[in-house]
Amino acid sequence: MACELDSINVFVPTANKPWNQQRAQHLYRRMAFGAEYTNIQQAISTNPATLIDNLVDAAGAMLPTPAPVWANWALSDYTDVNTQGPAQILEWYTQFMKDMLENGFRDKLTLFWSNHFVTQLSVYNCPSYMFQYYNLIQRHALGNFKDFVHAIGISPAMIVFLNSYQNTAVSPNENYARELYELFTLGADNDYTQTDIVETAKALTGWNGFTDFCAPLTFVDANHSHASKTIFGQTGDWGYDDVVDILFSQRGTQVAKFICTKLYKFFVSPQPNDTIINALAATFVSNNFELAPVYKQLFKSEHFFDDDIVGVNIKSPIDLMLTFIKEGSFSYDQQILSGSQYYGALLGQEIFEPVDVAGWQGNHFWVNTSTLTGRWLICEYFAGWLYQNHPEELKDLALEIVGPTSDPALVTRKVVDFFLSRGFQSPEEYAQATTVFKWEVPQNYYDNGMWNLNQFTVPAQMYYLLLHIFRTPEFQLN
């Protein structure tokens, strides 16, 4: 592995490693769901380190999505729960898709953390808990990770999902204690014992106050174990707050390494690089578990912009659909948003419903013989919708990317390079795509300069070129 690939130093553009469209798109595809052509051009004119600082700071300052009227409804607030409940859930499915498309890094993080602190809507089955869980993630996604851990463990969605409501002094339930260490903070078998889990479960007892379905779940001291517990060698009458304090004081280094590994695998590469991860973990600890400094260090690093990192991750179903919409600056409506959520679920990524408590594993798990054809068809469906309803947007995109020209090969190359992280690898592939783009337009129109990007045929030509791009292996990568 090259020394450059291992470097956590801030990326400084050079003649051999320029700050260009490819690297700017790489940044936006990993930090968000791509960016429009004009935003990419603006990014290229900005120092990359400054740009990344601004993106992270803007995400941190962003207000949470406004609460719906039903944000705190309990069962007694409904007049027809069987009709209103599913409508509310569909509303927030669509809102999540809209937020990811419009809010960039903050809600790429919301997706990431919803697959880390996993809950499943099908288990807690409550719209207000769904919103409260989502709101909590938005508020903590760029904040302090210790505070995040503290808040998520007593959120109603988590209390129900991992059975904390059943955890009492008389009958301790170990589910949340186990996952707190194994999946949320330390990683499997990483410097904790079964005794630590048992003792932690006792310390977490009492979060089972209940008045109504979907109502707040509160702490009941009568259900809490006040016996002495020993956790990571620390003994006392510990409660919920103590567990979090002990975890971060006694196992902070392990927490930092585990979390930075997950961030690396999601935003950089499924193959961990210990040099980079250790540097990030040191930053995490030295900043008292604040997340923003870690994000900035990662995305500003030479490593992140190395050629071997660009265009090597398989897009998730949501990435596949939202990035195409965002980069093309294409129109969409509520039907497209809800449809994207539905098709994402068909392809294995149902928001608010990761496959299990360990979450979606990502990358190669997204693609098999059935999902690959499904990914093609869903992209083709949306391109067909655009061609039928907004054909001029296809022509406008070509004009924006390429400018006025009568050269179909130039149009093809620039459109391909805009949508594919690494373009094609051979002239023959570009030639084949050019043939597709030229479509049914007579060859003499090209030979005599009678064709240009303002011709009425261009929307159809762009449509067929996109269909061709969708079915290339490279389109599945970001």
N, C-alpha and C positions, 0 to 999 in steps of 0.2 A: 504494500500500500504506500502510495507516494506521501512524502512528508506534508505536501500541500493539502492532501485530502484529510490529514489528521488535524489541521490547524483550527484552533478556536479563535485565532486572531481576527480582528475586524477586516472584512473584505474591502480591499482598496483596488479599484479597477486599474488594469494595466493594458498594454497593447495586446498581450497574449490572452488576457482574461478580461475582456471589456464589459462594461455595464451597458447592456444592449437589450433589444426587445425580448430575446429569448430568456435572459435572466430575469428581467422584470416580470414577464409572464409566469415564470417559475415561482417567483416570490408570491404573486397574487393567487396562483393556483394552490399553493400550499397554505398560505395564510388565510385565504378566503375561498371563493369559488370563481376565480378568474377576475378579469376587469375588462371594461370596454376598451376599444382601440385608442380612443382619445386619452383615457386615463393612463394607458401604458406609455403613450408618447410623453405625457407630462412626467411620468415616473422616471423615464430615461434622462430627462433634463434635470433631475434632482439627485443630489448625492445619496447613494443607497443607504448609508447608515442613518442619515437624517430622515429619509423617507420611512425607514423602519421604526425609528423612535416615534415619528409622528403617527404612524398607523397604530402602534401599541398604545400610545397615550390617548389617541382619539377613541379607541375601543374601550379603554378604561374609564373614560369620561362619559361614555354613552349611557343614557338612562335606560332602565329596563323597559321592556314592552309594556304599555299601559294595561292595567288589569281589566278583564271583562267584568260585566255586572255580576256574573255568577262566581267570581273568584273565591268567595268564602261561603258559598251556599252549603248548607247541610240538607239532608233529605227533607226536612220539614219546610224548606223554602221552595220546594217544587210543587207545581200544580199537576204536572204530568211527567214524572221522571222518565218514563219509558220513551217519551218523545223528545223531551228537552235534553236529557243526558246525552244521548248519541249526537244530537245536533251540536251541543257544546264541545264534545270531543272532536268532531269533525272541524268545527271552527278553529280549535287550537292546533290540530294537525296542519291546517292550511296556514295559520299564523306562523308556525315554526318554519314552514317552507319559505314564506314571504320574508321572515326575518333573516334567514340564512342568505337569501338572494340579495337582500338590500343592505344588510348590516356588516358584511365583510367579516373581519377577524373576530369580532366579539361573538358572533353566532356560529362561526366555524368552531370556536372554543365551546360553545354551548353544545354542539353536536359531540365534540370530543368528550367533554366531561359527562354527558348523559350516557356515554358508553364506558365510562370509568366507574362512576357512582351509579351503578345500574339499578333501575327498578323496572317493573313491568306493569303497565296500565291494566292488563288483563287480570292481575292479582289484586290491586287495590281498587280498581274500577270506580273511580270517583273523579269527576271533572275538576272539582276545586283542588283536590290533592295534586292532580296533573298540572294545573296552573301553578300552584305554590312550589312544586318541585322545579318547574321550568324557571320561574322567577328567581328562585334561590340560586340556581346555576348561573343565570345571567349576572346576578349581583356579585358572585364570588369568582367568576371565571378569570378575572385579572387581579384578584385581591390576594389575601393571605391564605395560604393553603391550610394552616392549622385552624384558622377560623372556619374555613370551608368544611373541613372534616367535622368540626364541632357542630356546625349547622345541619349538615346533611343527615347525621345520625339521628336527629330528633325531628326530622321532617316527616309529616304524616305518611307520604308515599313510602319512605324507607321503613318507618315503624311497622307498617302493615306488610310490606313486601318481604322483609326479613324477620317477621314474627316477633319484633320487640314488644308488641302489645301483649304477648303471651309470657313475657319474661318477668317473673315475680320471685320474691324471696323464697316462697314455698316451692316453686317449680321453675328454676332458672332455665332459660332457653338460650342456647349457645350460638344461634345462627348469625346474629349481627356481630358478635364478638369475633367469630371465626373469619367472616368476610372482611371485617375492619382491618385485620392483619393480613390475611391471605391475598385479598384482591384490591383493597383500597389504599393501603399505606406501606406494607412491607414486602409483599410478594410471598409466594408459597414457600413454607419451610425456611424462612429467612430470620433466624435468630429469635424465635419464640417457641414456646412449648404448649402442649395440650393443657398443662396446668395454668399457663398464662391465659389461655382462652377461657377455661372454667372460671378462674378468678375474675377475669374481666366481665364475663357474663353476669356474675353476681353484682359487680359494681354498676352495671348498666340497668339493673332491675328498676321497675317502678314507672316506666313510661307507658301506662295503660289506662289513664283516665279517659272515659268515654261517655258521651251523653246522647249522641245521635250519629247515624251513618253519615260520613263525610264531614262531621263536626271536628273541631280541634282535638288532638290527642294530648293529654297533659300528664305531668308527673304526679304520682300518688305516693307520698312518703310511706304510707302504711304497707305498700307493696314492695318497698325497697329493702334490700338486705343491708343491715347495719353491722354485719359481722366483719371481723378483720379479714382483709384480702391481701395477698402478696402478688404483685404484678411487676414483672421485670426486676425482681429483687427488692421492690419497694413495698412496705407493709403499712396498712392503715385501714380505716373505715372509709374506703374510697367510694366516690360516686361518679357520675357521668363526666363532670368537668375534670376530675382528677385523672380519669383514664386518658383523656386527650393530653393533659399536661405531662403525665408520666411517659406516654408514648413518644412525644416529641423531645422530651428531655433525655430519655434513655436510649432511644432508637432513631434519633434525628438523622444521622448519617445514612442509615439504611432506608429511611423514608425518602430522603432526597435522591438517592441512587435509583430507587424503584420508580419514583414519579418521573424523573428525568429520562429514564429508559423508555417509559411509555410515551412521553412527549416526543422523544426522538423517533420512535418507531412509527408514530402517526404522522408527524410533520416532515420527517427526513427520509428514513429508509427502514424497511422491516429487518435489516441486518444491523444490529447494534454496533456502535463504535465506542469502545470503552474510554478511549482518550477524550472524546468529545463529551460523553456522558459524565465522566468524572469531573471535568471542568465545570459543566453545568450544575452538578450536584454541589460542588464547592460554593458556587455563586448562590445557590438556593439556601444553603445553611448560613452563609455569611450575611445574607439579607433577611434573616429571620423568617424564612419560608414565604417571602413575597414572590409571587409568580411573575410579575412584569419584568424584573431584571433577567430572569431566566429566558423568557421569550425573546427579549431584545438581544441577549448574547447569542442565542441559537441562530436567529434569523440574520444577524449581522455577520456571522462567521464566514471565513473563507471556505470552510467545510461545506456549509449549506449551499454555496454557489458553485461548488466544484462540478465539472462536466459529468462526473460519474454519479452525481445525485439527481441531475435534471432528467425528468421524463422516465423514471424507472419504477414508479409506484403504480399499481393498478387502481384506477378510479373506483370509488364506491359507487353504488347506483345513484345516490344523491349527488355526488360529485359529477357523475356523468351527465346528468340532466341539467343541474343548475349551472354548471360551468358553461355549457353550450349556450344556454339562454343569456347568461351574463355577458360572455365574451362577444356574442353577436349583437348585444344590445337589442334583443328581440322583444316584441310585445308578448305579454302574457296576461292572463286573467285568473279569476278564482278557480275556474274549471281546470286550467293548466296546472295551477298550484296543487289543487286536490288530486288531480290526475297523476302528477309527479310523485306525490306521497303514496298513492295507491300502487303505482307501478314500482316504486322503490321497494314497497313491501313484497310485491310479487318476486322481485329479484333478490330478496333476502335482507333488506334493510328497512324494517318498519320502525319509524321513529316512535319513541316512548315504549318500544317493545323489543329491545335486544334479545337475541336468541336464547340467552341464559344469563345467569348472574355474572359470568365472566365476560359478557359482551361479545359483539361481533369481532372476529379475529382479523378480518380485513385482508387486503392484498390478494393472494392467490385464492383465498376462500370465496372471493366474489365471483369467480369465473369457473364455470363448468360447461358441459355440452348443452345444457338447457338454458342456463342464464346468459350465455354468450349470444345465442340467437335472440333471446328476449331483449337484450341490450340493443342489438341492431334494430329490432322492430320498434322499440319505444322511441329511439332517436328518429327513425324514419317517420313514425306517426307525427311527431312534433314538427319535423321539417315539412311534412305534407300539410299540416294545419297552417303553418306559416305561408306556404305557397298559395294556399286557397284563400287565406284571409288577409295576409299582409305581404303580397309578392314584392312590393317596392322595397321592403326592408332588405331583401336579399340583394337587390341591385345596389342599394345604398351602402351596404356593408362592403361589397366589392369595390365600389368607388372610394370609400373611405380608406380601405387597406392599400389599394393599388394606385389610386389616382386615375386621371383620364389616360387611356391607352387603347391601342388596337392590337395588342399582342396577347393572344390567348394563353400562350405558354407562361408569360410573366404573371398574368392573373392567377393561373393555376398554382404556380410556385408560391406566390405570396399568400394565397388563401390557405393552401396546405400548410405552409410554415406558421401561419397564424393559429391554426387549430391543433397542430401536432407539436408536442414539446421539442422533438428532435427532428422534425421534418421526415422526409423519405431518405433512405440510405443509398439510392442509386438513381442515375439519370433515367433509367428505364421506367422506374416507378412514376417519376414526374411526367414522362412522356405518355404513359398509359392514362394518368389522371387528366392530362391535357386533352387527350382524345375524348374522354368522357365529357369534359367541359365544352368542347367544341360542338357536341351534340349533333343536331340535324341541320345546323347552319351550313349552307353550301361552302365548299372550300374556297371558291373564287372570292367570296366576301372577305375572307381573311387575306388572301393573296393580294387583292386589289385595295386593301385598306378601307373597305366599305363597312366593316364591322367595328364597333367600339362598345364600351360599357354602358352607353345610353340606349342601346338597341332594346326593343321590346322583348327579345328572346332571352335577355340576361337573367331574369328571375328563374326561368326554367333551367337555364344552364347552371346557375348556382345551385339549384335544387338537386340536380343530378350529380353535380360534383360533391355536394355534401353527402348524398347517399353513398357515393364511392368512398369518401373519407371515413364514414361511420364504420364500414366493414373492414378497414385496415387494422391490423394489430396495434399500430401506433396510437390510434385514437383511444384505446382503452387505458392509456398511460398518462400520468401527469408528473 
